[in-house]
Amino acid sequence: PEGDVTVVEFFDYACPYCRALAPQIHALLGEDKKLRFVFKEFPILTDASTFASRAALAAAKQGKYTDFHFALMDYHGKLTDKVVMLTAQSVGLDIDRLKSDMGAPEIAAEIADELGRITQEGPMRVAVSVSDGEVTLTGELGTSSMISSVVKIASDVDGVVAVTSRLTVSAALADGE
């Protein structure tokens, strides 16, 4: 959706922190129609995480990414390939098409690109805020080039708020906020 505020979340379907945050994100999306939320697949924990991310991106080809995403994030057990496929079925996805689309090179490339972009500099545990052109960094950054990346992101928008945990990187990009 188009919006005047953009939130970007990097997540893993097997991440308990990501799953705990998902209901709040879902509620926020329902409340604020001016919010644009961008989900970035970041499957780093298990093979099932990668399988789930491939399924989610394939679900997008059927117009059901958001339904699938929140249904899978709502699952309260160990993530397995079987759970992923049962979840896909429960949200009405065409399973044969899903399986076919999961093997598409562009899906593998999208996941690889995100993993490469985030992991090339190592882990980042930092809160970043930008207000009136002033960047405030709190926490641990891996390298000076990572700091440069954060500052570049900040220069591309009027306001940035980034929150990280051990397994997720979330950034809210706000126009003039």
Secondary structure, 3 states (H helix, E strand, C coil): CCCCEEEEEEECCCCHHHHHHHHHHHHHHHHCCCEEEEEEECCCCCHHHHHHHHHHHHHHCCCCHHHHHHHHHCCCCCCCHHHHHHHHHHCCCCHHHHHHHHCCHHHHHHHHHHHHHHHCCCCCEEEEEEECCEEEEEEECCCHHHHHHHHHHHHHCCEEEEEECCCCEEEEEECCC
